[in-house]
């Protein structure tokens, strides 16, 4: 399957999956009080932190090691399962110990369900990375969509029946326990590691790769959630609920970026590993094209969100959540930064230590400004600190990558395409400026306004001849059935 097909299928599958996940808050905010929704989001926050600490980027390493050792893919899976189990037990044991020392002051009443949920979620959860590495994105679509659909059904069903966030949490624990058992059965049936050749270096090489990546992911997770933790601890569950709704679109941003990165990384590893010639220039060109496509898809999201965040949040979630609009608007700064994912280019070289330093720099920068900004602007200040840390991290990575690939700042990114996309986005945004859309049609006017904006943006991109737009159009043209083209 071609690289473009893989990226498209993976992106669509994750968008569909996250669409299901994004639907949950739409129901939950109307089924449970805002304080309980804030407490539920606090549990989800702790669970996501534990999941990242417990997995330590070990399953993600399959994207690197399976293309590197295609003849021993199940040995790599077995190693991944063992390392993940050891790491998760260590982390969860530490959680129990620290919470006991603090007399329940760390996670309090969440301890038991949190530990069980994290254990089930972390372990035997390698399938997505394995399927991406062996180029099976269609199966990823089915797996992720089914898993998240079940999560949504269970969470919303429990809320509708009991109106209790505690019942929601325990229902999710039971669901993930069943997934864990099913995954164990399937893995045992498919495992072929005994008949595969051993991998030289084995656990040692995988740990050498994962430790910098794991530390990076943990630092990145802390950086990404530092403001959320501060809001939860300093401003309370109501503020956390509004802040979470303000970051409502974050999974969509992560989906587009991570889907492209997940597909590009294995291909860059294959090109870097070519023995016939130095393929660094070729692999970098691939990364630059993916970056331009990411900007092409994500830049145009900014103007409609900035223009209509407040009425959208008030309509979808209720007036109690309107204060989260400023958080959503400020998050658009982070969206722009997320278009530039330097991680695949560094990981393709087997160089992961710079990711640690850059993430640490972003974390320190965000931490320095966090408390003053929260004191000054509340949840808006929390998001501003998050954005500042994101840009500090990006600058550090850009400088590191220039040295690694021996390129100048002018050759590091597809600047001409990015400038054209930014210009098209800005010019098309003038369509959204008049208030006539909502004055005449109310909140429903957002739909035609956004559609007109999208058409104008596409036309400007076409006139400016952005190279990556031609690549996307050609990809679509080849995959639209001839009969459909004739009908049109």
C-alpha positions as CSV (number, residue, x, y, z in Angstrom):
1,X,0.0,0.0,0.0
2,X,1.3,3.4,-0.9
3,X,2.5,5.9,1.7
4,X,-0.3,8.3,0.9
5,X,-2.9,5.6,1.2
6,X,-1.5,4.6,4.6
7,X,-1.5,8.1,5.9
8,X,-5.0,8.8,4.6
9,X,-6.5,5.6,6.0
10,X,-4.8,6.1,9.4
11,X,-5.8,9.7,9.6
12,X,-9.4,8.9,8.8
13,X,-9.5,6.0,11.2
14,X,-8.1,8.1,14.0
15,X,-10.4,11.0,13.2
16,X,-13.4,8.7,13.2
17,X,-12.2,7.2,16.5
18,X,-11.6,10.5,18.1
19,X,-14.9,11.7,16.7
20,X,-16.4,9.0,18.9
21,X,-14.3,10.1,21.8
22,X,-15.2,13.8,21.3
23,X,-18.9,12.8,21.3
24,X,-18.7,11.6,24.9
25,X,-18.3,15.1,26.5
26,X,-21.2,16.4,24.4
27,X,-23.4,13.9,26.2
28,X,-21.7,13.8,29.6
29,X,-21.9,17.6,30.2
30,X,-25.7,17.3,29.9
31,X,-26.0,14.1,32.0
32,X,-23.9,15.0,35.1
33,X,-23.3,18.3,36.9
34,X,-20.3,20.5,35.9
35,X,-18.5,19.6,39.2
36,X,-18.8,15.9,38.5
37,X,-17.7,16.4,34.9
38,X,-14.6,18.2,36.3
39,X,-13.9,15.3,38.6
40,X,-14.3,12.8,35.8
41,X,-11.8,14.8,33.7
42,X,-9.5,14.8,36.7
43,X,-9.6,11.0,36.7
44,X,-9.0,10.9,33.0
45,X,-6.0,13.3,33.5
46,X,-4.4,11.0,36.1
47,X,-5.1,7.9,34.0
48,X,-3.4,9.5,30.9
49,X,-0.3,10.4,33.0
50,X,-0.1,6.9,34.4
51,X,-0.5,5.4,30.9
52,X,2.4,7.3,29.6
53,X,4.6,6.7,32.6
54,X,3.7,3.0,32.5
55,X,4.2,2.4,28.8
56,X,7.3,4.6,28.6
57,X,7.1,4.7,24.8
58,X,7.9,1.0,24.6
59,X,5.0,0.0,22.3
60,X,5.8,3.0,20.0
61,X,9.3,1.6,19.4
62,X,7.8,-1.1,17.2
63,X,7.5,1.6,14.5
64,X,11.3,1.6,14.5
65,X,12.3,-2.0,15.3
66,X,9.9,-3.9,13.1
67,X,11.0,-2.2,9.9
68,X,14.6,-2.7,11.1
69,X,14.0,-6.5,11.9
70,X,11.1,-7.5,9.7
71,X,12.0,-11.2,10.0
72,X,11.6,-11.1,13.8
73,X,8.4,-9.0,14.3
74,X,6.9,-11.3,16.9
75,X,10.1,-11.4,18.9
76,X,10.0,-7.7,19.0
77,X,6.3,-7.8,20.1
78,X,7.2,-10.3,22.9
79,X,10.1,-8.1,24.1
80,X,7.7,-5.1,24.1
81,X,5.1,-7.0,26.2
82,X,7.7,-8.0,28.8
83,X,9.2,-4.6,29.0
84,X,5.8,-2.8,29.2
85,X,4.6,-5.2,32.0
86,X,7.8,-4.6,34.1
87,X,7.6,-0.8,33.6
88,X,3.8,-0.6,34.4
89,X,4.2,-2.7,37.6
90,X,7.1,-0.5,38.7
91,X,5.1,2.7,38.1
92,X,1.9,1.5,39.7
93,X,3.8,0.1,42.7
94,X,5.4,3.6,43.0
95,X,1.9,5.2,42.9
96,X,0.6,3.0,45.7
97,X,3.8,3.7,47.8
98,X,3.7,7.5,47.3
99,X,0.0,7.7,47.9
100,X,0.4,5.7,51.2
101,X,3.2,8.0,52.3
102,X,1.0,11.0,51.6
103,X,-1.9,9.4,53.5
104,X,-4.1,9.4,50.4
105,X,-3.2,13.0,49.4
106,X,-1.9,12.1,45.9
107,X,-4.9,10.7,44.1
108,X,-7.2,10.0,47.1
109,X,-10.3,7.9,46.5
110,X,-9.3,7.4,42.9
111,X,-6.4,5.1,43.8
112,X,-7.9,1.6,43.3
113,X,-9.9,2.2,40.1
114,X,-7.1,4.3,38.8
115,X,-4.5,1.6,39.3
116,X,-6.7,-1.1,37.8
117,X,-7.7,1.0,34.9
118,X,-4.1,2.0,34.1
119,X,-2.8,-1.6,34.4
120,X,-5.4,-2.8,31.9
121,X,-4.9,0.1,29.5
122,X,-1.1,-0.1,29.4
123,X,-0.5,-3.8,29.0
124,X,-1.0,-5.8,25.8
125,X,-1.8,-2.6,24.0
126,X,0.8,-2.9,21.2
127,X,-1.7,-3.7,18.3
128,X,-1.9,-0.3,16.8
129,X,1.8,0.2,16.5
130,X,2.4,-3.3,15.2
131,X,-0.3,-2.9,12.5
132,X,1.1,0.4,11.4
133,X,4.6,-1.0,11.2
134,X,3.5,-3.9,9.0
135,X,1.4,-1.6,6.8
136,X,-2.1,-2.6,7.9
137,X,-3.8,0.7,8.4
138,X,-7.3,-0.6,7.5
139,X,-7.1,-3.0,10.5
140,X,-6.0,-0.1,12.7
141,X,-9.2,1.7,11.6
142,X,-11.4,-1.2,12.7
143,X,-9.5,-1.8,16.0
144,X,-9.4,1.8,17.2
145,X,-12.9,2.7,16.1
146,X,-14.4,-0.4,17.8
147,X,-12.4,0.2,21.0
148,X,-13.4,3.9,21.3
149,X,-17.0,3.2,20.4
150,X,-17.2,0.8,23.2
151,X,-15.7,3.3,25.6
152,X,-18.2,6.0,24.6
153,X,-21.2,3.6,24.8
154,X,-20.1,2.4,28.3
155,X,-19.3,5.9,29.6
156,X,-22.5,7.6,28.3
157,X,-24.6,4.6,29.2
158,X,-23.4,4.6,32.8
159,X,-24.0,8.3,33.0
160,X,-27.5,8.1,31.6
161,X,-28.5,5.2,33.9
162,X,-26.9,6.4,37.2
163,X,-25.8,10.1,36.8
164,X,-22.7,9.1,38.8
165,X,-19.2,9.8,37.7
166,X,-18.0,7.0,40.1
167,X,-20.1,4.4,38.2
168,X,-18.7,5.8,34.9
169,X,-15.1,5.2,36.2
170,X,-15.8,1.7,37.3
171,X,-17.6,0.8,34.1
172,X,-14.5,1.9,32.1
173,X,-12.3,-0.3,34.4
174,X,-14.4,-3.4,33.7
175,X,-14.4,-2.6,29.9
176,X,-10.6,-2.3,29.8
177,X,-10.2,-5.5,31.9
178,X,-12.2,-7.4,29.3
179,X,-10.1,-5.9,26.5
180,X,-6.9,-7.0,28.3
181,X,-8.2,-10.6,28.5
182,X,-9.2,-10.6,24.8
183,X,-5.9,-9.2,23.7
184,X,-4.0,-11.9,25.7
185,X,-6.0,-14.6,23.9
186,X,-5.4,-13.2,20.4
187,X,-1.7,-12.6,21.1
188,X,-1.2,-16.1,22.3
189,X,-2.8,-17.5,19.1
190,X,-0.8,-15.3,16.7
191,X,2.6,-15.4,18.4
192,X,5.3,-16.9,16.2
193,X,8.3,-15.6,18.1
194,X,9.6,-19.1,18.9
195,X,10.2,-19.8,15.2
196,X,11.8,-16.4,14.4
197,X,15.5,-15.6,14.4
198,X,16.9,-13.9,17.5
199,X,17.5,-10.2,17.4
200,X,21.0,-9.1,18.1
201,X,21.1,-6.8,21.1
202,X,17.5,-7.7,22.0
203,X,16.3,-6.0,25.1
204,X,19.4,-3.9,25.5
205,X,19.0,-2.2,22.1
206,X,15.3,-1.7,22.6
207,X,15.9,-0.1,26.0
208,X,18.6,2.1,24.6
209,X,16.1,3.4,22.0
210,X,13.2,3.6,24.4
211,X,14.8,5.3,27.4
212,X,15.4,8.7,25.7
213,X,12.0,8.4,23.9
214,X,10.3,7.4,27.1
215,X,11.8,10.3,29.1
216,X,10.9,12.6,26.2
217,X,7.3,11.4,26.2
218,X,7.0,11.7,30.0
219,X,8.5,15.2,29.9
220,X,6.2,16.1,27.0
221,X,3.2,14.7,28.9
222,X,4.1,16.7,32.0
223,X,4.6,19.8,29.8
224,X,1.2,19.2,28.1
225,X,-0.6,18.6,31.3
226,X,1.2,20.9,33.7
227,X,-1.3,23.7,33.1
228,X,-4.2,21.2,33.5
229,X,-2.9,19.9,36.8
230,X,-2.4,23.5,38.0
231,X,-6.0,24.3,37.1
232,X,-7.3,21.2,38.8
233,X,-5.3,21.9,42.0
234,X,-5.5,25.7,42.2
235,X,-8.8,26.6,40.5
236,X,-11.0,23.5,41.2
237,X,-13.2,21.1,39.3
238,X,-15.5,23.7,37.7
239,X,-12.5,25.6,36.2
240,X,-11.0,22.2,35.1
241,X,-14.3,21.3,33.3
242,X,-14.2,24.6,31.4
243,X,-10.5,24.3,30.6
244,X,-11.0,20.8,29.3
245,X,-13.8,21.9,27.0
246,X,-11.5,24.7,25.8
247,X,-9.0,22.0,24.8
248,X,-11.8,20.0,23.2
249,X,-10.2,19.9,19.7
250,X,-6.8,18.7,20.9
251,X,-7.4,15.1,19.8
252,X,-8.1,16.2,16.3
253,X,-4.9,18.1,16.1
254,X,-2.9,15.2,17.5
255,X,-4.7,12.8,15.1
256,X,-3.7,14.6,11.9
257,X,-0.1,15.2,13.0
258,X,0.5,11.8,14.6
259,X,-1.0,9.8,11.7
260,X,1.3,11.5,9.2
261,X,4.3,11.0,11.6
262,X,3.4,7.4,12.3
263,X,3.4,6.5,8.6
264,X,6.4,8.7,7.7
265,X,8.7,7.3,10.4
266,X,8.9,3.7,9.2
267,X,9.4,4.8,5.7
268,X,12.2,7.2,6.7
269,X,13.9,4.4,8.6
270,X,13.8,2.2,5.5
271,X,15.3,5.0,3.4
272,X,18.0,5.8,6.0
273,X,18.9,2.1,6.1
274,X,19.6,1.8,2.4
275,X,23.0,0.3,1.8
276,X,23.2,1.4,-1.8
277,X,23.4,5.2,-1.2
278,X,23.0,7.9,1.3
279,X,19.2,8.5,1.5
280,X,19.3,11.3,4.1
281,X,18.3,14.0,1.5
282,X,15.5,11.7,0.2
283,X,14.1,11.0,3.7
284,X,14.3,14.6,4.7
285,X,12.3,15.6,1.6
286,X,9.7,13.1,2.6
287,X,9.4,14.7,6.0
288,X,9.2,18.2,4.5
289,X,6.4,17.1,2.3
290,X,4.5,15.6,5.2
291,X,5.1,18.9,7.2
292,X,3.7,21.0,4.3
293,X,0.6,18.7,4.0
294,X,0.1,19.0,7.8
295,X,0.1,22.8,7.5
296,X,-2.2,22.6,4.5
297,X,-4.8,20.7,6.5
298,X,-4.4,22.4,9.9
299,X,-3.7,26.1,9.3
300,X,-7.3,26.7,7.9
301,X,-8.8,25.4,11.2
302,X,-7.6,28.5,13.0
303,X,-9.8,31.3,11.7
304,X,-13.2,29.7,12.2
305,X,-12.3,28.5,15.7
306,X,-11.1,31.9,16.7
307,X,-14.1,33.6,15.2
308,X,-16.9,31.3,16.5
309,X,-15.5,29.5,19.6
310,X,-17.8,31.3,22.1
311,X,-21.2,30.6,20.4
312,X,-20.1,27.1,19.5
313,X,-19.2,26.2,23.1
314,X,-22.3,27.8,24.6
315,X,-24.5,26.0,22.1
316,X,-22.9,22.5,22.3
317,X,-22.0,22.4,26.0
318,X,-24.2,25.0,27.7
319,X,-23.7,28.5,29.1
320,X,-21.8,27.2,32.1
321,X,-18.9,26.3,29.7
322,X,-18.8,29.6,27.8
323,X,-15.8,30.8,29.7
324,X,-13.8,28.0,28.1
325,X,-13.9,29.8,24.7
326,X,-10.8,31.9,25.4
327,X,-8.9,28.7,26.1
328,X,-10.0,27.2,22.7
329,X,-9.0,30.4,20.9
330,X,-5.5,30.5,22.5
331,X,-5.1,26.8,21.8
332,X,-4.9,27.8,18.1
333,X,-1.4,29.0,18.7
334,X,-0.5,25.5,19.8
335,X,-2.2,24.1,16.7
336,X,0.1,26.1,14.5
337,X,3.2,24.8,16.4
338,X,1.9,21.2,16.2
339,X,2.2,21.3,12.4
340,X,5.9,21.0,12.7
341,X,6.7,17.6,14.2
342,X,10.4,17.2,14.2
343,X,10.3,13.9,16.1
344,X,10.1,11.5,13.0
345,X,13.1,13.1,11.4
346,X,15.3,12.7,14.5
347,X,14.0,9.2,15.3
348,X,14.7,8.1,11.7
349,X,18.4,8.8,12.4
350,X,18.2,6.8,15.7
351,X,18.8,10.1,17.5
352,X,16.4,10.6,20.4
353,X,18.4,12.3,23.1
354,X,17.7,15.8,21.7
355,X,14.0,15.2,22.1
356,X,14.6,15.0,25.9
357,X,16.5,18.3,26.0
358,X,13.9,20.1,23.9
359,X,11.0,18.8,25.9
360,X,12.7,19.7,29.2
361,X,13.4,23.2,27.8
362,X,9.7,23.6,26.9
363,X,8.7,22.3,30.3
364,X,10.9,24.7,32.2
365,X,9.7,27.7,30.1
366,X,6.1,26.8,30.8
367,X,6.7,26.2,34.5
368,X,8.3,29.6,34.9
369,X,5.4,31.5,33.6
370,X,2.6,29.2,34.7
371,X,1.7,30.6,38.2
372,X,2.0,34.3,37.3
373,X,-0.2,33.8,34.2
374,X,-2.8,31.8,36.1
375,X,-2.9,34.5,38.8
376,X,-3.3,37.1,36.1
377,X,-5.7,35.4,33.7
378,X,-7.0,32.2,35.2
379,X,-7.6,29.4,32.7
380,X,-6.6,31.6,29.8
381,X,-3.2,32.1,31.6
382,X,-2.8,28.4,31.9
383,X,-3.2,28.0,28.1
384,X,-0.8,30.8,27.4
385,X,1.9,29.0,29.5
386,X,1.2,25.8,27.5
387,X,1.7,27.7,24.2
388,X,4.9,29.3,25.3
389,X,6.4,25.9,26.3
390,X,5.3,24.5,22.9
391,X,7.2,27.2,20.9
392,X,10.3,26.9,23.1
393,X,10.4,23.2,22.4
394,X,9.9,23.7,18.6
395,X,12.8,26.2,18.4
396,X,15.1,23.9,20.2
397,X,14.2,20.9,17.9
398,X,14.6,23.0,14.8
399,X,18.2,24.1,15.8
400,X,19.1,20.5,16.6
401,X,17.7,19.1,13.4
402,X,19.7,21.7,11.3
403,X,22.9,20.4,12.9
404,X,21.9,16.7,12.4
405,X,21.0,17.0,8.8
406,X,23.5,19.7,8.0
407,X,21.0,22.1,6.5
408,X,20.4,25.8,6.9
409,X,17.2,27.3,8.4
410,X,16.2,28.2,4.8
411,X,16.3,24.6,3.8
412,X,15.0,23.0,6.9
413,X,11.3,23.5,6.2
414,X,9.2,23.9,3.0
415,X,9.0,27.6,3.6
416,X,7.4,28.6,0.3
417,X,4.5,26.2,0.7
418,X,4.1,27.3,4.4
419,X,4.0,31.0,3.5
420,X,1.5,30.3,0.7
421,X,-0.8,28.3,3.0
422,X,-0.6,31.0,5.7
423,X,-1.4,33.7,3.1
424,X,-4.3,31.7,1.8
425,X,-5.6,31.1,5.3
426,X,-5.4,34.8,6.2
427,X,-7.0,36.1,3.0
428,X,-9.9,33.6,3.2
429,X,-10.5,34.5,6.8
430,X,-11.9,37.9,5.6
431,X,-15.1,35.9,4.7
432,X,-15.7,35.3,8.4
433,X,-15.2,38.9,9.6
434,X,-18.8,40.2,8.9
435,X,-21.3,39.4,11.6
436,X,-24.0,39.1,9.0
437,X,-23.8,35.3,9.0
438,X,-24.9,34.9,12.6
439,X,-27.0,38.1,12.7
440,X,-29.3,36.6,10.1
441,X,-29.1,32.9,10.8
442,X,-28.1,32.8,14.4
443,X,-25.6,30.1,15.5
444,X,-26.7,28.1,12.4
445,X,-25.0,30.8,10.3
446,X,-21.6,29.4,11.4
447,X,-22.1,26.4,8.9
448,X,-22.5,28.4,5.7
449,X,-19.9,30.9,6.8
450,X,-17.4,28.1,7.4
451,X,-18.3,26.4,4.1
452,X,-17.8,29.7,2.1
453,X,-14.5,30.2,3.9
454,X,-13.3,26.6,3.0
455,X,-14.2,27.2,-0.7
456,X,-12.3,30.5,-0.8
457,X,-9.3,28.9,1.0
458,X,-9.2,26.0,-1.5
459,X,-9.4,28.4,-4.5
460,X,-6.6,30.6,-3.2
461,X,-4.4,27.6,-2.5
462,X,-5.1,26.4,-6.1
463,X,-4.3,29.9,-7.6
464,X,-1.1,30.0,-5.6
465,X,-0.1,26.5,-6.8
466,X,1.0,25.0,-3.5
467,X,2.8,21.9,-4.6
468,X,1.5,19.7,-1.8
469,X,-2.1,20.6,-2.8
470,X,-1.5,19.1,-6.2
471,X,-0.2,16.0,-4.6
472,X,-3.4,15.7,-2.5
473,X,-5.6,16.4,-5.5
474,X,-3.8,13.8,-7.7
475,X,-4.1,11.3,-4.9
476,X,-7.9,11.9,-4.6
477,X,-8.3,11.8,-8.4
478,X,-6.7,8.4,-8.7
479,X,-8.9,7.0,-6.0
480,X,-12.3,8.4,-7.1
481,X,-13.9,5.7,-9.3
482,X,-14.2,6.6,-13.0
483,X,-18.0,6.3,-12.9
484,X,-18.2,8.9,-10.1
485,X,-16.0,11.3,-12.2
486,X,-18.3,10.8,-15.2
487,X,-21.4,11.4,-13.2
488,X,-19.9,14.6,-11.9
